[in-house]
Amino acid sequence: MVRKGSLRIWQAIMIALLIGLAPSAASAKTAASASAYAVEANYLSKFAAFVEWPQSAFDSPTAPLTICVSGQDPFGQMLDEKVRGQHINDHPLIVHHGETVRSGMPCHILYVGGEASEEALQAIKHEPVLTVTDRGGAGTGGMIQFTTVGRRVRFTIDQAAAQEGGITISSKLLELAVNVSR
C-alpha cells in the first residue's frame, strides 16, 4: 500500500518532469522563428538565379555576386552555409554581414532585417541592388518582402521598384510570389 505522502511526492516529481520536458510557448515560438529564418535564408540564396542585373553591376564577368545583410541579422552562419560553393553563371555567391545601407554599396542583393529604414532603402532606390525586407506588404520597403501566409514563409514582389533599379525579375519568380505590384 502506498502512503498518501509518498503518492504526493511521486505526483510532484512527475509534474515537474512533464513541465520540464514540455516545450514552452517561448521555445516553440523561437523554434518557429528559427525555421522561418532558415526558409528565408534559402530563398535569399536562390533569388539570384531568377534575377538579371545590368552588366555594369559587376566589375568583371567573374566578379562575386554579393548578398549583404544589414540591420537585424537573423541568419548568422546559416546564410553563409546556404551559398557556400554556389555560382550564378560565372559569379560566385558571397555574403557580407553588418553592412550599412548607403549609395554605391557593393551589394547585389541586400537583406534589411528588423525595422527597415525607408530612408536607407531610398538611398539605393535607383541602384541595381535587389532589396529584400522581412516586412510584409507591397510598398513597405524592399523589392521583395517576406511575409507569412498561414504558417508558411512566402514573399511579395514590387516589380516597379525592381525596374527602377534596373533589375529584371524572372517570370518564374514572379509566379511564385503571393502578390506582385507593378
SELO-223510 format. One record per residue (C-alpha): residue number from 1; residue in three letters; x negated, y negated, z. Coordinates in steps of 0.02 Angstrom, whole numbers. Each point is the difference from the previous one (the first is absolute). Layout:
BEGIN
<pt NUM; "ALA"; <X; Y; Z>> ...
END
This chain:
BEGIN
<pt 1; "MET"; <0; 0; 0>> <pt 2; "VAL"; <-68; -172; -50>> <pt 3; "ARG"; <9; -133; 132>> <pt 4; "LYS"; <89; -162; -40>> <pt 5; "GLY"; <-158; -105; 30>> <pt 6; "SER"; <-104; 110; -117>> <pt 7; "LEU"; <133; -13; -135>> <pt 8; "ARG"; <-2; -191; 7>> <pt 9; "ILE"; <-189; -3; -13>> <pt 10; "TRP"; <8; 119; -149>> <pt 11; "GLN"; <134; -108; -83>> <pt 12; "ALA"; <-103; -158; 30>> <pt 13; "ILE"; <-153; 82; -79>> <pt 14; "MET"; <102; 56; -152>> <pt 15; "ILE"; <76; -174; -23>> <pt 16; "ALA"; <-172; -80; 13>> <pt 17; "LEU"; <-69; 120; -130>> <pt 18; "LEU"; <145; -30; -118>> <pt 19; "ILE"; <-14; -188; 17>> <pt 20; "GLY"; <-187; 10; -32>> <pt 21; "LEU"; <23; 109; -154>> <pt 22; "ALA"; <144; -96; -76>> <pt 23; "PRO"; <-55; -136; -119>> <pt 24; "SER"; <47; -170; 64>> <pt 25; "ALA"; <96; -122; -109>> <pt 26; "ALA"; <-158; -107; -10>> <pt 27; "SER"; <-109; 144; -58>> <pt 28; "ALA"; <132; 56; -125>> <pt 29; "LYS"; <7; -177; -68>> <pt 30; "THR"; <-191; -6; -8>> <pt 31; "ALA"; <-3; 166; -93>> <pt 32; "ALA"; <131; -66; -122>> <pt 33; "SER"; <-102; -160; -25>> <pt 34; "ALA"; <-159; 99; -30>> <pt 35; "SER"; <92; 105; -127>> <pt 36; "ALA"; <69; -156; -86>> <pt 37; "TYR"; <-174; -77; -8>> <pt 38; "ALA"; <-68; 161; -75>> <pt 39; "VAL"; <132; -13; -137>> <pt 40; "GLU"; <-43; -184; -27>> <pt 41; "ALA"; <-186; 42; -11>> <pt 42; "ASN"; <41; 133; -129>> <pt 43; "TYR"; <103; -125; -102>> <pt 44; "LEU"; <-140; -129; 9>> <pt 45; "SER"; <-125; 127; -65>> <pt 46; "LYS"; <115; 44; -146>> <pt 47; "PHE"; <67; -171; -54>> <pt 48; "ALA"; <-158; -41; -99>> <pt 49; "ALA"; <36; 139; -125>> <pt 50; "PHE"; <163; -89; -48>> <pt 51; "VAL"; <-64; -178; -11>> <pt 52; "GLU"; <-95; -89; -137>> <pt 53; "TRP"; <-112; -147; 42>> <pt 54; "PRO"; <-71; -124; -125>> <pt 55; "GLN"; <-179; 42; -52>> <pt 56; "SER"; <-59; -158; 87>> <pt 57; "ALA"; <48; 77; 169>> <pt 58; "PHE"; <-154; 114; -9>> <pt 59; "ASP"; <-182; -50; -9>> <pt 60; "SER"; <-37; 148; -114>> <pt 61; "PRO"; <88; 152; -75>> <pt 62; "THR"; <-63; 107; 145>> <pt 63; "ALA"; <19; -126; 142>> <pt 64; "PRO"; <92; 65; 154>> <pt 65; "LEU"; <187; -23; 18>> <pt 66; "THR"; <14; -73; 174>> <pt 67; "ILE"; <143; 24; 122>> <pt 68; "CYS"; <-8; -130; 137>> <pt 69; "VAL"; <92; 5; 166>> <pt 70; "SER"; <37; -164; 87>> <pt 71; "GLY"; <94; -37; 160>> <pt 72; "GLN"; <59; 145; 106>> <pt 73; "ASP"; <-89; 158; -62>> <pt 74; "PRO"; <105; 153; 40>> <pt 75; "PHE"; <-105; 117; -107>> <pt 76; "GLY"; <-173; 8; 79>> <pt 77; "GLN"; <-101; 131; -93>> <pt 78; "MET"; <156; 82; -73>> <pt 79; "LEU"; <-1; -111; -155>> <pt 80; "ASP"; <-187; 23; -25>> <pt 81; "GLU"; <25; 189; 2>> <pt 82; "LYS"; <142; -11; -127>> <pt 83; "VAL"; <-106; -95; -128>> <pt 84; "ARG"; <-165; 91; 29>> <pt 85; "GLY"; <-62; 65; -168>> <pt 86; "GLN"; <146; -73; -99>> <pt 87; "HIS"; <-24; -95; -163>> <pt 88; "ILE"; <124; -95; -105>> <pt 89; "ASN"; <-67; 7; -176>> <pt 90; "ASP"; <-185; -36; 33>> <pt 91; "HIS"; <31; -102; 158>> <pt 92; "PRO"; <-39; 84; 167>> <pt 93; "LEU"; <125; -44; 136>> <pt 94; "ILE"; <-69; -81; 158>> <pt 95; "VAL"; <79; -76; 156>> <pt 96; "HIS"; <-46; -158; 95>> <pt 97; "HIS"; <79; -28; 171>> <pt 98; "GLY"; <23; -165; 91>> <pt 99; "GLU"; <4; -110; -154>> <pt 100; "THR"; <53; -182; 16>> <pt 101; "VAL"; <124; -50; -135>> <pt 102; "ARG"; <-74; -137; -107>> <pt 103; "SER"; <-7; -55; -180>> <pt 104; "GLY"; <-131; 95; -99>> <pt 105; "MET"; <-9; 147; 121>> <pt 106; "PRO"; <-79; 157; -76>> <pt 107; "CYS"; <155; 111; 9>> <pt 108; "HIS"; <111; 87; -126>> <pt 109; "ILE"; <128; 63; 125>> <pt 110; "LEU"; <30; -98; 160>> <pt 111; "TYR"; <100; 74; 143>> <pt 112; "VAL"; <55; -133; 124>> <pt 113; "GLY"; <57; 84; 160>> <pt 114; "GLY"; <108; -65; 141>> <pt 115; "GLU"; <71; -172; -19>> <pt 116; "ALA"; <-59; -40; -176>> <pt 117; "SER"; <-34; -183; -18>> <pt 118; "GLU"; <94; -79; -144>> <pt 119; "GLU"; <-138; -131; -7>> <pt 120; "ALA"; <-135; 133; -18>> <pt 121; "LEU"; <95; 86; -140>> <pt 122; "GLN"; <29; -167; -85>> <pt 123; "ALA"; <-190; -27; -3>> <pt 124; "ILE"; <-18; 145; -122>> <pt 125; "LYS"; <170; -10; -85>> <pt 126; "HIS"; <-66; -24; -177>> <pt 127; "GLU"; <-151; 115; 17>> <pt 128; "PRO"; <-9; 179; -64>> <pt 129; "VAL"; <21; 77; 173>> <pt 130; "LEU"; <139; 126; 30>> <pt 131; "THR"; <68; -55; 169>> <pt 132; "VAL"; <84; 128; 112>> <pt 133; "THR"; <87; -38; 165>> <pt 134; "ASP"; <92; 102; 129>> <pt 135; "ARG"; <144; -122; 3>> <pt 136; "GLY"; <157; 60; -88>> <pt 137; "GLY"; <103; -95; -126>> <pt 138; "ALA"; <-40; -93; -158>> <pt 139; "GLY"; <-70; -175; 15>> <pt 140; "THR"; <-72; 28; 174>> <pt 141; "GLY"; <-181; 15; -44>> <pt 142; "GLY"; <-94; 118; -111>> <pt 143; "MET"; <28; 65; -174>> <pt 144; "ILE"; <37; 167; 81>> <pt 145; "GLN"; <85; 9; 170>> <pt 146; "PHE"; <11; 159; 101>> <pt 147; "THR"; <171; 32; 73>> <pt 148; "THR"; <87; 144; 88>> <pt 149; "VAL"; <151; 80; -79>> <pt 150; "GLY"; <79; 127; 114>> <pt 151; "ARG"; <-155; 76; 79>> <pt 152; "ARG"; <-109; -14; -155>> <pt 153; "VAL"; <-129; -130; -46>> <pt 154; "ARG"; <43; -77; -167>> <pt 155; "PHE"; <-44; -162; -86>> <pt 156; "THR"; <73; -145; -96>> <pt 157; "ILE"; <-88; -92; -141>> <pt 158; "ASP"; <2; -184; -44>> <pt 159; "GLN"; <-44; 17; -184>> <pt 160; "ALA"; <5; -188; -32>> <pt 161; "ALA"; <-133; -27; 134>> <pt 162; "ALA"; <-109; 134; -80>> <pt 163; "GLN"; <17; -82; -170>> <pt 164; "GLU"; <-48; -169; 74>> <pt 165; "GLY"; <-162; 81; 58>> <pt 166; "GLY"; <-33; 75; -172>> <pt 167; "ILE"; <35; 177; 60>> <pt 168; "THR"; <103; 127; -96>> <pt 169; "ILE"; <89; 134; 101>> <pt 170; "SER"; <37; 163; -90>> <pt 171; "SER"; <181; 45; -35>> <pt 172; "LYS"; <-32; 164; 92>> <pt 173; "LEU"; <-37; -95; 161>> <pt 174; "LEU"; <147; -117; -29>> <pt 175; "GLU"; <115; 153; -12>> <pt 176; "LEU"; <-59; 61; 171>> <pt 177; "ALA"; <40; -165; 86>> <pt 178; "VAL"; <163; -15; 96>> <pt 179; "ASN"; <20; -177; -67>> <pt 180; "VAL"; <-87; -101; -136>> <pt 181; "SER"; <25; -188; -8>> <pt 182; "ARG"; <-42; -75; -168>> 
END
